[in-house]
Each structure stands twice: as C-alpha cells, then as structure tokens.
Amino acid sequence: MEFWNRITFANPELFYILLVLIPMAVYYFFKHSSLKASVRFSTLKPFEGLTKSYKFYLRYVLVLLRLMAIIALVFAIARPQSFDNWQNETTQGIDIVLALDISSSMLAEDLRPNRLEAAKEVAIKFISGRPLDRMGLVVFSGESFTQSPLTTDHAILINLFKNIESGMIEDGTAIGMGLANAVNRLKDSEAISKVVILLTDGENNRGDIAPLSAADIAKTFGIRVYTIGVGTIGTAPYPFQTPFGIQYQQVEVKIDEKSLKEISQITDGKYFRATTTKGLADIYQEIDKLEKSKIDVKEFSSIKEEFLIFALLAFLFVGIEMVMRNTILRSIP
C-alpha cells in the first residue's frame, strides 16, 4: 500500500487504453461459452454423475492472464514514477567568480611553494567547501579571459584551476580588465548574492579599464567584490633563470592597496592582505563565513522510474499463458 502512495504516472492519459479490455472480456466470454464439443452416443447413461474436469475451468485462466498482461503493459508505458526522496535542501544561492592574477610576479616564493600555487591550492579548498554554489574562474595578467563560466560542476572547475600557469597570456597586471571580465560573467545572474573574489599581488599597469571604473560597474549590478592583496610587506624572493640555473633575488613587493580597498568599499565588500599561505587560507575561511548568511530553502524530489516491475509482470503473465496453452491446455486439431 505504501508503494502505491508514492507512485505517480508521467503519462496517465494512456490508461484510456484499458477501456478496450471491456469488449475483449465480453468477446472472450461468449467465445468460450459457445465452444462445446459434440460427440454422438446412443445413450449418455455411462456419463451420468461425472464432474467437470479442472481443465474446463483453467481455460478461463488463459483469458485472465492475457488481460492481466495487457493491464501490466499499459501501466509500464504510462511511466510510473516514485517520489520517495522528498527533502528540504538549503542552498546559499550565491554565484561567485574568482578573478586570479597569473602575472609573472605571482611566482615569487614568499608564499609556499609560490604565490600562484598557494592561491590555487587555497581556492580549490574554498570551491570544494561550497558544493551548492555556482562558481566561475577568470584569470588576468596583461589581459584577461574567462577560464570557466559559472558552473555547479566543481570537478571541472577544480581541474581548470590545477592547469593554470603563469605565462598563459601576455604578462602585466590588468586589474581593471580582470574585474570587468568577472563582472560581465555575473551581471545577468539572478542569484541572491553575486560575489567576485579578486586576488592580485601588484599594481594596475595594463588594460583599457581602470580598476575603480570596473568597481563602479560592479556596484551597478549589485556585485560585491572581496579584494585580496597577496605578498609579504617589503621584499620577496623571486626566481630568475640564469646560465648557472635558477638564482633567487629579493624583489620589492608593490601592491596597490589603496585601489583594492576602494574597490571593496565601493562594492560593499572587504579588503584583505595575505602575507603567508596560512593567512590566505584564513581569508578564504572568513569570506566563506560572510557569504553564508543569505540562504534559499527549496524542496525537491528524487524521481525514480518504476516501469520495470510492470514490464516484468506483463512478460510473466504472457509466459505463463504460453506454457499453459502448450502443455496442460494444449488443444488437438
């Protein structure tokens, strides 16, 4: 009984086919009633008192099996479905685009193993911790392009993250272009909250769009921007290729914190400074907490097709009918 309470049909109109069973049943009834064997005897006294054989009644079972097979087949093609997995699902309802600086300066090793790899590792953990959000990836250096549009397929997004390398595009730091590209990916979103996490280690020196202009565009579309300046204060070890192999030199760290703070203020976001790998991980954890406040509760069900049991019953009834017709109820011409 509980099974039927959970069943619905995708094509209930097909049950009208069952109306043909009425004339079929009437036809079979009159056909079998009129089938009487006739044998001429001079007297019926030897047969008086004989009861009808069980085979006389079994012939009606053949008709019943045929009708039951048709009923089961109609139930199968009407696509029975069970909705036994109703549950309340909570989703953040947030679309997030990560805008990552991949300029050559991201190879500095003040973060281990270097800034870029540390940023990738922490971002991947962040993505894995938010399975219900749509996320996208934009990379930038001297120019910007979309590595992944918004998607819920985080496995693909993580693989794309792993393949990011410095030098994929022209070198430089086009912060404005990176932010504008991320905004473009979010502007048509209908999510409750739209967020850009922009990570860079330098100053804007390339691109046709100024960082603050991109921030104004983000504000227009209701997009909040969290900015992260990554790199130690002062100098950082940077690997240089020489004829004698890789040599390290201390290079000056130049981060335009003023612009990054203004971007976050304009868009109602927040600015962070990461000087260690652990510090970067803590920043992503804080962003994760800040963006857990807006939720959307929806109810959904897991649909399971249940046609197989009815199809098997149809084959079973037909099979039993065929066996009976060709064995105990076999007719001799």
N, C-alpha and C positions, 0 to 999 in steps of 0.2 A: 504493500500500500504506500509505503514511504517513497518507493521508486517512482510511482505514478504521480505523486505530489510534486516531484522535482522535474517532471518531464513536460516539455512543450514541443510544438511542431513548427518547423520553418515553413512548410507548405501544407497547411491544414485543408486548403481547398481540394486537395487530391482525395480526400475522404468521400467526395461525391461518387467516386468510382465504386464504392461499396454498394451503391444503390442497385448495381447490376446483379448483386447476389440474390435479390428477391426473385426476379424472373428465372434466374438459374436454379434456385432451390425448387421453385414450382415445377420447372421443366423436369428436373431430375426425379422429383417425387412421382409425377404422373408417368414418366417413362418407366421407372422401376415397378410401379404398381401394375402397369399393363403387361409386363414381361412375365408370362406364366407358361410353363412347359406343359405340353399336352401329350399324353400317351394313352392310346386306346386299349382298354381292358374290358373283358366281358362282365367282370364284376369287381367292385372296389372293397369287398369284404376283407381281403388279406391286408389292406392298408388302414383299416379302421383302428383308431386308437393311437396311431403313430403321431408323435410330436414333430414340430418343425425343427430342422437342423439349425445349429448355431450359424452356419454359413448363410442361411436365409436372412439373418439379422445383420451379419457382418457386411453384406453388400451396401447397407446404408452408411457404414463407417467409411467406405470409399468416397462417397459423396461428401460426407462431413470433412474428411481430410482434405479434399480438393478445395472446399470452401474456406477452410482454415488457412490453407496455403495462400489463397488469394488475399485474405484479410491481412496475414502477416506481411505479404509483399507490399500491399498498399501502405501499411504502417511504416515499412522501411523507406519507401520512396517519398513519404511525407516528411522525412528528415526529423526524427525525434531527437531532441537535444536536452541535456540535463544542465541545470544551473545550480549545482550544489556547492559552489565555492564563493558565494556572496561574502564580501568582506569590506570593511571600511579601510580605505587606503589614504594615508596622509602624504602629500607631496608639497615640496617647498614652492612649487610654481615659479621658479626663478630661472631665467635664461642668463647664462654667464659666458662672456668671451674673454679669453686670456690673450693679452697682447704682449708678446715676448720680444725683447731686444736680443738680436743674434749678431750684433756687430762684433768686430774682432776684439774689442776691449773686454768682451764677456769671457775671454779665455784667460783673464787674469786669475791667479790662483790664491787670492786672499780667502776665498771660499773653496772648500774641498769637494771634488777634485779641481774644479774651477767654477767660475760664476755660472756659466751656462749649464753645466751638468748638474750643479746643485739646484738651480732654478727648475730644471726639467724633473729632477727626482722629487722635489717637494710638490711641484704642480701635479704630478702623476698621483701622488698620495691624496692630494686635495680632490682630484677628479674621482678617484676610487671611493672616497668617503661621501660622495653626493650622487648616488645612483639614480635618483629621481629627477635631477635637473637636466635640462638641455644645455650643452656646452659647445663652444666653438674655439678655434685657435687662429690667431693672426700673428704673423712674425714680421719683424721690420728691422732694417738697418739703414742703408742709404735709400731704400724704397720699402714698400710694404705689399704683402699679398696674404690672401686667406689660405691657410693650410688646411682648415676644416671648417665648414659651416656649422651652424647649430645642429647638434645631434644628441640622441639619447644612447647611441651605440658607443659607449665609452671604451670598449675594447679597441675599436678602430682608432678613436681619438688618442688613446694611450700609445698605440703603435706609431702614429704620426708624430707624437711627441718624441718618442725614442729616436726617430730618424732625423730630427732637427740637428743641423750642424752650422757652425759659423762659416760664412763664406758662400752660403747657398745663393745669396743675392748680393748686389753691389754694397760695398762697405760704407759706413757712415752711421748717423743716428737721426732718423726722421721720426721723432716722437709724435709730431702732429699728424703725419701720414698714418702711423700705426694706430693712433687713437681714432682718427676719422674712419679708417677701414673697419675697426671694431664696431664703431657706432653704426656704420652702414649695415652691418650684419644684425644689429639689434633694433633698428628703427621701426621695422614692421612687426615686431614681436608683440603678442597680446598677453605676455606673461605678467603675473602680478608684480614682479620685480625684475628689472633689467640692469645688469651689472657688467662693468669692464674692470678687469684687474690688469693694470699696466705695469710692467716691470722693465726698468732700464738702469743702466749704470753710467749714463753720460749726459751730455747737453745736446739739445736740438741743433743740428748743423746742416741738415738736408731737408728736402721736401718743399712742396708748394703751399702747405697748410701749416700755420703756426699752431703750437700746442694749445694756446688759450682759445684760439678760434675753434679748434676741434672740441674743446671743453664746452664752449657756448652751444655748439651743435648738439652735444650730448645732453645738455640741460634741456634744450628744446624738446627732445624726445623722451624726457624723463628717465635718462640713463645715469646711474650712479657710477662714479669712477673711483676705484681704490688704486692709488699710485704707490709703487714700491721703488725706492732708490736702493740699489744693491751695490755694496762695495765698502771697504774699510775707509776710515777717515784718514787722509794724508796720502800715503803711497801704498802700492800693492805690487807683489812680484808678478812680472809678465814674461812669458817665454818667447824668446827670439831665436829664429833659426840662423845659425852661423856655419861657416865651413867646418867648424870643430864640433858641430852638433848643437843642441838646444842650450842656450845660455839665458839666465834669468837676470832681469834688470828691474829695479824699483821704478815704477812709473806713477805719476801723480794721478790721484783719483779726482775727477771733475764731474760732479753730479749737480744738475740744475735743480736743487731742492726748492728754490723759490717758485719756479714754474710748476713743479709737481704738487706743491702744497696748494697753489692757486687752482690747479685743475681739480683737485679733490674738494676744495671749498666751493667752487662754482657749481659742482655737480652733487653736492651734499654727500660726498664720500669721505675718505680719510687717507692721510699720507703716512707711510711707514718707511723706516730706514733699517735695512738689513746689513749688518756688518759681519755676520757669521752664518754658517749653514743652519745652525740651531735657531738663530734669531729669525731667519727666513721662514723656517717651519712654524715657529710661534706666530708669525704674522698671518700665515695662511689659516692657522687654527682660529685666530681672532676674527678674521674675515668670515670664516665658516660659521662662527657663533653669531656674528652680526647679521648674517643673511639667513638665519633660521627662524626669524620672528614672523615672517609672512608665510602663512600656510594655506593650503586649499584642500578641503576634505571632499573626496568624491567616493561614490560607491560603484564598484564594478563587479563583474562576474566572470568566472571562467567557464566557457561553453565547451561541452563535450558531446560529440556526435554519438548517438546510441542506436544507429540503424542496424549495426551488425547483428545484434541479438535477434531482431525481427527477420532479417535476411536468412539467418541460420535456421530459424523456426520454419520459414517458408520451404527451404530446401529439405528440412527434416520431414515435414508433412508430405511433400511430394515423394520423397524417398520411401516412406512407409507405405504410401498408397501403391507405388510401383511394385514393391516387394509383395504386398498382399495380393495384388491383381495377378501377379505372375507365379504365385505359389498356391496358397490355400484357396484363393478365389479364382483361380485360373479357369477360364471358360474353354470348352472344347467346341470347335466349329461344327 
